[in-house]
Amino acid sequence: MAIYLDPPLWPAHGTHFSHLISDASLEELHAFAAAAGIPERAFDGDHYDVPERRFGDLVAAGAIPVEARILVRKLIASGLRIPARQRSKSLKVPLLNRWESIMPGHDALFLDLLDRWGEEHRKYHGRTHLLAVLEALDLLAEPAAPPRIVQLAAWFHDAVYRGAAGQDEEDSARLAEERLAHAGLPDADVEEVARLVRLTSEHRPEPGDDDGALLCDADLSVLGGEPEPYARYVAAVREDYAHIGDADFAAGRAAVVRHLLELDPLFHSARARELWLDAARRNLRGELA
């Protein structure tokens, strides 16, 4: 059994990171990390992310430095490797890059939100959904970047998720008010982020509310996917509500689908209607049938 470490090549948080693995057991890896003072939050399913400044210390403690390609081969051979699609933290880097573009220097808030979006009970309302909403905002706002306030509202819009429609959005808005005020955002910006978060409860922005329309359209973009991705979305939503019996879930889901079909407009911007409206109507009507 041995502990291996690749070179610090992976950029994040203003430095570069290495990967620390065991070629035999996670127990061995956790014990080594604990002895070296590496925090538990640095563990990413089958390895630890460690900053460049710790590289020499870890080698001195017994980690064997190897090229990145060799480390990957040893991890695969060990049987411990988790495929990226199954890794709960696989979206950490792209989400971090997006966060630092709007809130640099607020790492603690990023990590708190990342943990919230990665909660075990979330199946649809997790990090994949967060990234999809942020990417949808990019599509709708191009060639410009989405407004910072709208991006922050996307980060907070399901930050609290317990499967309680309406209450989750309210609790998420209150979390935004508390955390963004503490982060030093102007009061007007904090108030606007919270207002946008609350809009995602009903997806009914007022005419002329461009930021509200942008967020609501991005949040509902999943409805306009191809049949296979849409089926995966519906299955994931069912898992989110696994605590509810089939009959009750079917009734509740049917009510949600009818509400979405009755929204006029379903999408508020011309760009969103062009991208997703026809497919969304097809998907929703097919699900209801």
C-alpha atoms as one frame of an Amber mdcrd trajectory, in Angstrom:
protein
   0.000   0.000   0.000   1.249   3.489  -0.841   0.130   7.125  -1.007   0.735
   8.998  -4.268   0.741  12.695  -5.173   0.754  14.297  -8.619   2.284  17.718
  -9.442   0.328  20.887  -8.506  -1.121  21.603 -11.947  -4.818  22.306 -11.275
  -5.651  26.039 -10.853  -8.147  27.235  -8.209  -8.320  29.784  -5.365  -5.329
  31.704  -6.726  -2.972  28.714  -6.493  -2.559  25.223  -7.973  -3.649  21.900
  -6.509  -2.345  18.342  -6.455  -4.297  15.113  -6.058  -3.496  12.775  -3.174
  -4.530   9.112  -3.523  -4.018   5.656  -2.076  -3.395   2.672  -4.327  -5.154
   0.320  -1.921  -7.729   1.748   0.494  -9.612   4.892   1.430  -8.947   4.100
   5.076  -5.225   4.434   4.455  -5.799   7.669   2.516  -7.963   9.197   5.254
  -5.454   8.262   7.947  -2.582   9.845   6.007  -4.597  13.002   5.329  -5.653
  13.353   8.956  -2.071  12.943  10.157  -0.950  15.593   7.655  -3.640  18.042
   8.748  -5.591  18.016   5.490  -9.223  19.044   6.166 -12.055  16.609   5.459
 -13.685  19.053   3.032 -10.708  18.532   0.678 -11.784  14.924   0.049 -13.435
  14.420  -3.345 -14.712  10.851  -3.411 -11.479   9.057  -4.288  -8.754  11.674
  -3.669  -7.859  14.777  -1.684  -7.259  18.149  -3.353  -4.201  19.724  -1.715
  -2.714  23.174  -2.397   0.734  23.646  -3.899   2.199  24.953  -0.635   1.629
  21.526   0.972   3.384  19.521  -1.755   6.801  19.382  -0.087   5.320  18.603
   3.336   3.337  15.681   1.982   6.323  14.211   0.143   8.351  14.519   3.334
   5.530  12.707   5.176   5.764   9.755   2.790   3.632  10.560  -0.255   5.270
   9.375  -3.475   5.361  12.059  -6.210   4.358  10.774  -9.667   3.202  12.236
 -12.967  -0.538  12.891 -13.254  -1.013  10.125 -15.835   0.701   7.616 -13.538
  -1.472   8.669 -10.604  -4.639   8.143 -12.657  -3.472   4.670 -13.712  -2.764
   3.692 -10.112  -6.161   4.988  -8.995  -7.926   3.001 -11.723  -5.933  -0.127
 -10.877  -6.866   0.230  -7.207 -10.580  -0.017  -8.009 -11.222   3.138  -5.972
 -11.725   5.577  -8.824 -15.173   7.181  -9.078 -16.299   8.129 -12.614 -16.800
  11.875 -12.984 -20.523  11.471 -13.696 -20.959   9.786 -10.300 -18.732  12.137
  -8.321 -20.724  14.365  -5.995 -18.057  17.062  -6.226 -17.267  16.699  -9.937
 -18.618  20.179 -10.673 -16.536  21.915  -8.017 -14.014  23.473 -10.392 -16.424
  24.876 -13.028 -18.653  26.227 -10.277 -15.683  27.742  -8.461 -14.545  29.489
 -11.644 -17.999  30.992 -12.091 -18.213  32.039  -8.443 -14.849  33.810  -8.532
 -15.981  35.819 -11.562 -18.752  37.448  -9.474 -17.666  37.112  -5.800 -13.858
  36.889  -5.614 -12.458  36.628  -2.118 -15.564  35.033  -0.606 -14.381  31.420
  -0.455 -16.237  30.583   2.765 -19.566  31.567   1.229 -18.765  29.568  -1.906
 -17.974  26.454   0.121 -21.180  26.829   2.136 -23.283  27.111  -1.023 -21.391
  24.238  -2.665 -22.140  22.030   0.344 -25.810  23.008   0.255 -26.155  22.227
  -3.450 -24.353  18.921  -2.893 -26.622  17.620  -0.117 -27.232  13.893  -0.354
 -31.032  14.117  -0.589 -30.902  16.288  -3.723 -31.274  14.418  -6.998 -32.548
  17.038  -9.436 -32.090  20.175  -7.336 -28.337  19.694  -7.027 -25.142  21.065
  -8.522 -25.976  19.871 -12.031 -29.136  22.004 -11.947 -27.211  24.996 -10.600
 -24.652  24.779 -13.390 -27.399  24.272 -15.987 -29.164  27.461 -14.817 -25.906
  29.430 -14.938 -25.208  28.119 -18.440 -28.761  28.985 -19.520 -28.199  32.529
 -18.262 -25.121  32.704 -20.488 -27.175  31.630 -23.501 -29.913  34.140 -22.830
 -27.611  37.077 -22.128 -25.033  36.566 -24.902 -23.038  38.263 -26.245 -22.939
  40.116 -22.906 -22.415  38.445 -19.528 -25.522  37.930 -17.369 -25.996  40.664
 -14.737 -24.117  39.880 -11.533 -27.299  40.246  -9.475 -29.069  37.604 -11.571
 -26.124  35.234 -11.301 -26.124  35.612  -7.522 -29.864  34.921  -7.461 -29.213
  31.720  -9.418 -26.670  30.629  -6.794 -29.193  31.168  -4.008 -32.480  30.201
  -5.676 -32.471  26.602  -4.367 -29.771  27.004  -1.729 -32.315  25.748   0.812
 -34.105  22.697  -0.502 -36.318  20.431   1.599 -39.025  19.718  -0.985 -41.455
  22.274   0.463 -42.665  24.359  -2.481 -42.846  28.051  -1.644 -41.161  27.690
   1.741 -37.889  26.587   0.154 -37.807  29.724  -1.996 -38.607  31.935   0.989
 -35.925  30.312   3.116 -33.437  30.607   0.247 -34.235  34.314  -0.117 -33.720
  34.866   3.607 -30.406  33.015   3.420 -29.363  35.320   0.577 -30.314  38.365
   2.628 -28.258  37.186   5.583 -25.157  35.935   3.779 -24.868  38.666   1.158
 -25.331  41.421   3.736 -22.559  39.810   5.774 -20.430  39.704   2.601 -20.756
  43.466   2.311 -23.055  43.827  -0.692 -25.026  47.083  -0.835 -28.495  46.837
   0.687 -30.196  47.477  -2.646 -28.313  44.597  -4.278 -29.128  42.235  -1.413
 -32.796  43.167  -1.633 -32.844  42.591  -5.397 -31.200  39.161  -5.150 -33.752
  38.088  -2.552 -36.619  39.409  -4.681 -35.411  37.409  -7.677 -35.051  34.244
  -5.589 -38.655  34.576  -4.408 -39.806  34.870  -8.039 -38.690  31.287  -8.721
 -41.569  30.050  -6.574 -44.185  30.924  -9.225 -42.088  32.034 -12.235 -44.384
  35.017 -12.877 -42.236  38.146 -13.255 -44.061  41.376 -13.985 -43.905  42.854
 -17.508 -40.723  44.877 -17.823 -38.895  42.895 -15.113 -35.994  41.905 -17.346
 -33.857  40.417 -14.575 -36.784  38.422 -13.206 -37.608  37.120 -16.683 -33.987
  36.147 -17.242 -33.778  34.098 -14.047 -37.188  32.457 -14.462 -36.467  31.508
 -18.074 -33.103  30.006 -17.127 -34.630  28.080 -14.209 -37.236  26.512 -16.503
 -34.857  25.807 -19.388 -34.781  22.121 -18.423 -38.351  21.847 -19.702 -37.133
  22.439 -23.241 -34.690  19.542 -23.397 -34.724  16.594 -25.767 -36.964  13.663
 -24.719 -34.193  11.612 -23.077 -32.784  14.438 -20.911 -36.324  15.453 -20.025
 -37.107  11.895 -18.906 -33.994  11.957 -16.704 -35.161  15.253 -15.231 -38.584
  13.823 -14.361 -36.994  10.707 -12.834 -34.658  12.861 -10.726 -37.567  14.988
  -9.500 -39.309  11.780  -8.438 -36.212  10.841  -6.433 -36.240  14.258  -4.772
 -39.704  13.373  -3.463 -38.992   9.741  -2.632 -40.598  10.269   0.793 -43.993
  10.764  -0.900 -46.120   7.824  -2.079 -46.675   7.207  -5.783 -50.319   8.307
  -5.848 -49.676  11.523  -3.945 -46.625  12.307  -6.040 -48.509  11.708  -9.283
 -51.281  14.058  -8.191 -48.858  16.737  -7.058 -46.683  16.458 -10.139 -49.726
  16.659 -12.417 -50.712  19.896 -10.682 -47.227  21.304 -11.260 -47.283  20.328
 -14.926 -50.729  21.887 -15.417 -49.501  25.080 -13.738 -46.536  25.221 -16.107
 -48.750  24.646 -19.146 -51.059  27.424 -17.989 -48.240  29.959 -17.638 -48.689
  32.565 -20.349 -46.010  33.195 -21.222 -44.067  30.127 -20.126 -40.856  31.806
 -21.283 -40.613  35.569 -21.223 -37.795  36.472 -23.616 -37.815  35.943 -27.362
 -34.508  34.097 -27.088 -35.866  31.641 -24.508 -39.000  31.014 -26.561 -36.854
  30.336 -29.617 -34.627  27.924 -27.709 -37.087  25.996 -25.547 -40.791  26.769
 -25.954 -41.857  24.174 -28.544 -39.953  21.356 -26.865 -41.201  22.393 -23.423
 -44.836  22.244 -24.484 -44.269  18.882 -26.117 -42.539  17.488 -23.030 -45.103
  18.800 -20.556 -48.105  17.620 -22.571 -46.489  14.217 -23.024 -45.800  13.896
 -19.312 -49.335  14.905 -18.374 -50.805  12.415 -20.843
